[in-house]
Amino acid sequence: MRPAALFFLIFSAIACPGQTDAVVEVDASRTLHDIPRTIYGTFLEPIGRSIYGGLWAQILENPSFEENLWSARRVSQMVTQRPELAQASNIGLPLPWESLDPAQGWRFEPRWGDAANSYRSLLIMALPGGETGVRQQVYLPVHRTLRYGGSLYAKPVSGATQIEVSLRKRGGAKEILARAPLKLPAGGWARHEYALELAQGSVAGLEPVDFVIAVSDEARVLIDQVFLYPADHVDGMNPEMIEMSRALRSPVLRYGGNFTSGYHWRDGIGPLDQRVSMLNQAWGMPEYNHFGTDEYLRFCQLIGSQPQIALNLGSGTPQEAAEWVSYVNGRWGDKSGGQLWELGNELWGNFQIGYPTLPRLAERTRAFSEAVRKADPRTTLIATGQDPDHFEEWNAELLRLGPEHFNYLATHFVVNTGDVVRKDPTPEFIAQAGLALPVGLERQLRAMKAQIDADPRARGRVKVAFTEWLYSGDRTRAAMFDNLGGALAAAGFLNTLMRVADFTPIADMTGLIEFGGIWQKRGRTYGVPAYWAFRMYSTAEGARLLDTRTKVEQYDVEQGVRRIPNIAGVPYLDVVAALSETGDRLTLFCVNRHLTKDLRATIRLNGFQAASARGSQLTGAGLTAMNSEETPEAIVPAPVTVQPKGSELEHLFPRLSVTVIELARAR
């Protein structure tokens, strides 16, 4: 048992009854509305290392030796972090490839127009009596497999017709850990497969190694499109990512984001070796197109999620969108269509490629809606609404278009929790302001609903889809997606989503991989605290919201987070209660926002006699506590003892904690 789990088991067992800090009244006889599982949607976008270097198991960066795959800012960051890449670039090597022996100097030449893939290949020119080559620093998941394999394209130009692929100690060109010689046939480009196996213990976890392609004895060889996969990949994907994603039981997976406005789906279909590498313009990073529509649908299938795809309303066309809908319909489910599609992403922002101005919004939305509905009349459409803190003008324009063109208005809230209005704020103020945001968001969502309901045509026909939500900021002092504060903010927002699920039945947490979800760093896969909080909720049996009232101390926020600076009446203990579909289980979802105080609560259940209970709790040393590749399970849910007495129970909720308690009905 982990130390944290043992501590909380002992703590809950020995804590003495004391003054009650909160009273929670649950009316199990009064259901307010159903809680659709679609509020537990998640979100996937090629940003950072969410797909390439994360979900997608292929290990090498820039495998096709291309240029202009990173923005100047990204290049500057890479070279600052790894100065050796500047020297490699000076001799004609594409980022992030390096020379096997930098002392050999200029023995490489990029070749345009003679390539097996995309636009460039790389000529390696060996010196007499030795080897010349390229290498790339990689991290291997040696904790789960020692076998690796892949392929490359090669074209002999002159000299010997053999090259060698190997794994070597980082920076130690002579210390070879695994090798695979490849014989090159005479003639043009040919594809070669290879396998590499490490000896047990030869590489430690989190230790970098060099992947090397070497040419010897004055041979000159063109190389292109080099792949390296762990042997345990699943259809090109990281098996640990698949397992942890499946464990969330997320019913929908959104494929969208800022890249959407410049993404052309045909670039990501067809044989992998023929897909072209290009710049992901939204994020200044490579888009290899290795993970496209078919791979996304396969991932959805592997984790048990339905697809939710954002269409390109930036640089795309209505016809392109309609053809994408038809393509997906031919490859998903019973092939009858009816999937969930979004009409663009954050079109209100000038950071979106080809964004429409407000006067053109309705016209463009109508054109895409009509084209998509012509391709599939059963399609459910989400129009691009505005954020919940300034939605009125933008959403009014869409509502004037009429609800026959969409079923939902999307809203997003990606917020810097450390950006507060107050000057010289204390760390405590910043923390409290960030943790209050779910309360403010609930009020803004109800205002959004009121605007929709004020339109007789939209009332009852148009709902809200919260298709991105994320708490960002300074992880050293604020609630951030990857620290404990982010987990509390996420759980607090899930409580809000359950309360507004009658008119906001779809929501997608940012993101399934990276941000608030699953990370991979240096070959190690792990979940951040928000992932575990989300999983506690998404795997619970809460299907029907119950009338719940909590009497507890509250606090007010003034001049808080700039997006919603004033939030009054924030309860330190936030409790939502829900019944299972069968009514035999009642689940309590509880968040203690207090920074310093454990809260003892008396919970009274009207109309429900509990025979037994089980609980799990997520907490840590403080708001900024984190998981990492070195301590991947520092903050994970721990079991807690709960002893109900018929229709009542007491529980001590630790400060800064998320607790889920499941009660079984007495027969």
PyMOL commands that set and color helices and strands:
alter all, ss='L'
color gray80, all
select helices_A, chain A and resi 3-14+37-40+72-81+84-90+102-104+239-247+258-262+265-268+272-274+293-303+318-329+358-375+392-401+403-405+427-435+437-453+484-499+529-538
alter helices_A, ss='H'
color red, helices_A
select strands_A, chain A and resi 22-34+41-44+98-99+108-112+120-125+131-139+147-158+162-169+176-183+190-197+208-216+220-230+252-255+278-280+285-287+306-310+340-343+380-383+408-416+463-472+506-509+518-521+524-527+544-551+554-557+567-571+573-579+585-592+599-606+610-618+638-640+648-653+657-665
alter strands_A, ss='S'
color yellow, strands_A
deselect
rebuild
show_as cartoon
